[in-house]
Amino acid sequence: MDSTTPPTQPHILIDPARCDHDGLCIAECPAGIISLGPDGLPAGAGDAATRCYRCGHCIAVCPTGALSLAGIAPDSLPALQKKFAVAPEAAEQFLRSRRSVRRYKAHPVDRGLLSQLINTARYAPSGMNAQPVHWIIAEGAEKMRELAGLTAGALRRLPYFLGFLEAWDKGQDVILRGAPNLIVAHAETAGFDHTVDCAIALTYFELAAHAHGVGTCWAGLFMLAARESAEINAVLGIPEGHRVLGALMAGYPKYGFQRLPPRRPAQVRWL
């Protein structure tokens, strides 16, 4: 190696002055690439960079900030704040009070807020920490009506959607419900199936939206149409090798809800 070339930093780097030898990073690593070194400090495997999921468990679990991962210093990551911890009762009401909103105010959600919601949704879990989700946000009445019309056109060959199509032909949008925004998640088709990853990310998005007073509803008709419609994919700009794996209507609710709705008892079988 040329003397002017800086040495390559290890994928997992331990600060001896900070490490308290608790072994948490070793125990928590899902890939099993951290072990105790001869000096008594945790050490990454020689091939750690290729086997690492980059899930961040090791750097997040260390209470003293002794571990750096892939050049990321622990002090650069936000610390969890206990003041924002959610009481179980509050969490239960929050989750149970989320509604599928189908009546919206006309104006789109502010782009800054939508970006904030996506920033939260990117923390959703994904298989092997692949983080495969790509996002598209449609906004405004003209674009939304275009997408609703393309959806109606794609569904006309399926007779069991006749009621939705008759309503559309009469000028009633029961496809995208007059929502001012559509949140679309897409991912690569090669390799693992990322349908669940996109669904979880969209669920994170809709819960974060609920916290900010933004209503959402799963756009099932659009999702079905987007699987087969080259025209919809062209309008969205879906890249080659990707497919739409989920979508949410979004906007400010026109009406509010005052009570939790009825639900059937959970069907559970213990083994």
ABEGO torsion letter per residue (X at the ends): XBAABBBBBBABBBBAAABAGAGAAAAABAAGABBBBAAGBBBBBAAAAAABAGAGAAAAABAAGABBBGGBBAAABBBBBAAABBBAAAAAAAAAABBBBABBBABBBBAAAAAAAAAAAAABBBBGGAGABBBBBBBEAAAAAAAAAAAAAAAAABAAAAAAAAAAAAGBBAAAGGBABBBBBBBBABEBBAAAAAAAAAAAAAAAAAAAGBBBBBBAAAAAAAAABAAAAAAAGBBBGBBBAEBBBBEBBABBBABBBBBBBBBBBBX
